[in-house]
């Protein structure tokens, strides 16, 4: 007969009310504790294939059947005596889902009140890539849903009631990780996590006789000081178990055999090659080699567009008078100045540009643009002539200063602008100044894979390109319709 009863206060989250169903969870000793399988890696594999229903992606809704590469990783990293280890594998190989499944096993199988923190770069990632699949795994299997409580507010966690085991998704914050006593601690996207965060987990894990701290991630530009790379060096030196999937250094970027070598999920039917075929065209080479081929590269700056991408876009004349447009303005007293317009259907044009301009000339050019077109918004780059911006605002002009503190907005606009150019969804007037500034822009890949556009180190001007990005991005937000294909 199963033992059922209310959760004790020590297992509840303060201030969170539990439903009647949660208060009647099965607290009896589970059947898997009678398995004769003893080693932790074998128990982990068997438990996952018995109780984990795939929450999303390929084979969603089916009981998990681990691929050979996934079993190999578990066997290596959960082998007897292992305290620390890591797995490096490109994106798209179901690594976060595997990590979530391992974490749920660790919380449900151990009998000593196991604690399983799963750490991610920030709270958003911890919720989206870790807690969401964890919750769904519990929901999809009847026995897990009868034995585990999902706490989704205050402090998110999964509680296994029979052994008081906990899975706790946490951001990579040293202060949040202090005081933990983990049985198994898992770090996801370790290329974004600082080493001191990993050390904090490892120090807490030393309180148990058989604790384990593992990291998983994908190479990223400018991430050589982060946890994944540091552990990789330790693994290559033979100090810790290390499992790595990567293409050969220096291989051709379009070598399909190397794609399969780096991405074992292709052979397992989890990752579809057409995804890589698309990214081969739409993603810059540094990002493709890092995130899809698993290669560590010394360069962090790259040409942000494929050769000829801007010049090959269709021609569009500046719009007629009274047309609805958005204007972007970028430049300083010491650099060039550029006023670039964007129509609501994805066309970009240079309204005016100069090497230098005083306030009077700039004011006159902006006034002339407002008289010529129906300007829905003037988007001004940060730190540009605040006195003029106040004057235009006082005159009632629709002026917006691009928020300098919103790094996420820079990333989103850079990524969307690049994608639209590569996919041919932008036309422009082929002005040589605008073309020169676009060609001078460099892309800086962030450790999380996002793209940020910046000026080159050689001092070439990029203000017209910056103004074009701001105007185009806001024009798309102003438009009520999706951006149409130009041709």
C-alpha positions, -999 to 999 in steps of 0.1 A, spaced: 0 0 0 13 34 -9 20 59 18 4 93 12 3 124 32 9 161 33 43 176 25 61 188 56 69 224 59 106 218 53 98 207 17 75 236 8 83 270 -5 73 297 20 42 316 9 33 291 -18 0 273 -15 -1 238 -27 -32 222 -43 -50 192 -28 -34 170 -54 1 180 -44 -7 173 -8 -15 137 -16 16 127 -35 29 91 -32 56 90 -5 62 52 -6 96 37 -16 96 36 -54 100 4 -74 132 15 -89 150 13 -56 146 -25 -58 166 -27 -91 197 -49 -89 215 -24 -111 240 -8 -88 264 15 -106 252 51 -108 258 54 -146 238 22 -153 210 32 -129 209 67 -145 205 52 -181 179 27 -170 159 52 -150 159 77 -179 147 51 -204 120 39 -180 106 72 -168 115 101 -190 91 111 -218 107 134 -243 92 168 -237 99 186 -270 117 183 -303 122 151 -323 103 122 -308 84 145 -284 59 125 -263 78 92 -267 96 74 -239 133 83 -241 157 59 -258 191 73 -253 214 75 -283 248 58 -281 266 92 -277 243 101 -248 249 67 -231 286 71 -236 286 106 -220 267 92 -190 290 62 -186 321 84 -187 309 112 -164 290 90 -139 317 63 -137 328 52 -102 351 77 -84 343 106 -107 339 139 -88 342 164 -117 338 161 -155 325 178 -186 308 173 -219 315 196 -249 291 192 -278 276 216 -305 242 231 -302 212 211 -313 224 178 -298 198 178 -270 223 185 -243 200 206 -221 173 180 -223 198 153 -214 211 174 -184 175 179 -172 168 142 -173 201 134 -154 191 159 -128 157 145 -123 171 110 -120 196 122 -93 169 138 -73 145 108 -75 170 78 -71 193 87 -42 179 80 -7 198 106 13 177 138 6 196 145 -26 200 181 -37 205 187 -74 212 223 -85 212 228 -123 229 261 -130 224 282 -161 237 316 -173 208 336 -160 173 332 -146 157 333 -181 178 304 -193 173 285 -161 136 288 -166 133 283 -203 159 256 -210 159 237 -177 128 242 -155 103 240 -184 115 206 -197 119 193 -161 83 203 -153 71 187 -185 90 155 -178 72 152 -145 39 159 -160 42 134 -189 49 103 -168 21 91 -145 44 77 -118 66 108 -117 36 131 -115 24 110 -86 57 113 -68 70 147 -76 58 182 -68 65 211 -92 70 244 -75 66 271 -101 65 303 -81 87 320 -55 116 296 -59 112 271 -87 121 235 -80 110 199 -84 106 179 -52 107 141 -50 86 135 -19 97 99 -10 133 110 -3 130 148 -1 151 151 -32 152 185 -49 161 197 -84 168 234 -83 174 255 -115 196 284 -105 213 313 -123 251 314 -124 253 337 -93 279 328 -67 258 343 -38 228 321 -48 250 290 -48 265 295 -14 254 271 13 243 243 -11 250 206 -3 246 190 -38 245 153 -45 249 161 -82 255 196 -95 250 203 -132 262 234 -151 244 240 -184 259 262 -212 292 262 -193 308 285 -219 288 313 -204 295 306 -168 324 321 -149 349 297 -132 342 311 -97 306 299 -101 318 264 -109 342 265 -80 313 275 -56 294 244 -67 324 222 -63 332 234 -28 296 228 -17 297 193 -33 326 183 -11 303 178 18 290 145 5 309 112 1 298 106 -35 290 141 -48 294 150 -85 298 183 -103 295 182 -141 295 208 -169 281 208 -204 284 233 -231 294 245 -266 325 264 -277 319 302 -281 340 331 -292 357 351 -263 348 323 -239 383 309 -232 382 322 -196 349 305 -188 342 272 -171 339 250 -203 373 259 -217 390 257 -183 376 222 -177 385 212 -213 421 220 -205 419 199 -174 403 171 -193 429 171 -221 456 170 -194 440 138 -180 429 154 -147 392 149 -151 369 128 -174 361 148 -205 339 139 -235 342 161 -266 325 162 -300 340 185 -325 350 187 -362 387 186 -370 406 219 -367 409 236 -400 384 215 -418 363 229 -446 332 246 -432 310 227 -457 324 193 -451 293 172 -444 313 143 -429 328 168 -403 292 179 -396 284 144 -386 315 139 -366 308 170 -345 270 164 -343 262 128 -332 226 138 -330 224 138 -368 230 100 -368 206 96 -340 178 114 -359 176 142 -333 192 169 -353 183 175 -390 211 184 -415 189 209 -433 192 231 -402 230 233 -408 225 237 -445 205 269 -438 229 282 -413 258 277 -436 244 305 -457 228 327 -430 253 325 -401 288 340 -401 318 315 -403 330 321 -367 296 314 -352 291 283 -375 324 268 -365 319 275 -328 283 265 -323 278 239 -350 313 224 -354 324 226 -318 356 244 -326 375 268 -303 386 298 -323 410 326 -312 392 352 -332 362 371 -318 357 396 -346 345 386 -380 330 400 -411 293 402 -403 280 396 -438 288 370 -465 308 385 -494 286 406 -517 255 403 -495 249 441 -493 259 448 -529 236 420 -542 205 434 -526 179 450 -550 179 487 -558 153 510 -544 151 547 -550 145 570 -520 108 571 -514 86 598 -528 76 629 -508 51 624 -480 59 587 -478 59 572 -444 94 565 -431 115 561 -400 148 581 -398 179 569 -380 206 594 -369 241 585 -357 274 603 -354 293 627 -331 312 659 -333 344 640 -338 332 614 -363 310 613 -394 273 621 -392 246 602 -411 208 604 -415 194 572 -429 157 565 -437 138 532 -438 104 526 -454 79 503 -438 84 476 -465 121 471 -458 139 496 -480 168 517 -467 183 549 -482 208 576 -472 190 609 -465 222 628 -458 257 622 -447 288 642 -440 323 639 -425 315 667 -400 286 690 -393 278 717 -367 245 718 -349 230 744 -373 236 723 -404 224 691 -387 193 709 -375 186 721 -410 190 686 -425 166 671 -400 141 698 -406 143 693 -444 137 656 -440 106 661 -419 93 686 -445 99 661 -473 86 629 -458 60 618 -433 85 609 -406 69 585 -381 99 585 -358 134 599 -356 156 573 -338 188 589 -324 219 570 -314 229 574 -278 251 604 -268 243 625 -299 240 662 -294 216 662 -264 208 699 -269 194 693 -304 175 663 -292 158 684 -265 150 711 -290 134 686 -315 114 670 -287 102 705 -275 90 712 -310 69 680 -308 89 659 -333 86 621 -327 121 616 -314 134 584 -297 168 580 -282 181 545 -286 185 531 -251 222 526 -245 216 504 -215 195 479 -235 222 455 -247 195 430 -256 180 455 -280 214 459 -297 217 422 -301 181 418 -314 184 446 -339 218 434 -351 207 398 -355 175 407 -373 192 433 -396 218 408 -406 192 380 -412 171 403 -434 201 413 -455 213 377 -460 177 366 -469 172 394 -494 145 412 -475 161 446 -477 164 469 -507 185 501 -507 197 530 -528 232 516 -532 247 549 -520 285 545 -519 289 562 -485 263 538 -470 279 508 -486 313 518 -473 300 521 -437 281 488 -439 313 472 -452 334 485 -424 311 471 -396 324 441 -377 304 415 -359 314 405 -324 300 372 -313 289 370 -276 296 339 -256 259 330 -257 259 330 -295 243 364 -301 256 390 -325 267 426 -317 277 450 -345 305 474 -338 330 498 -353 363 482 -365 396 488 -347 411 506 -377 390 537 -372 368 534 -403 334 551 -400 302 531 -395 277 558 -385 256 554 -416 254 516 -410 244 522 -374 217 547 -384 204 523 -411 201 495 -385 182 517 -360 159 531 -387 152 497 -403 146 479 -370 121 506 -358 104 507 -392 97 470 -389 81 476 -355 61 505 -369 48 484 -397 16 464 -392 25 438 -418 54 413 -419 83 425 -440 76 413 -476 103 398 -498 116 425 -521 117 401 -551 
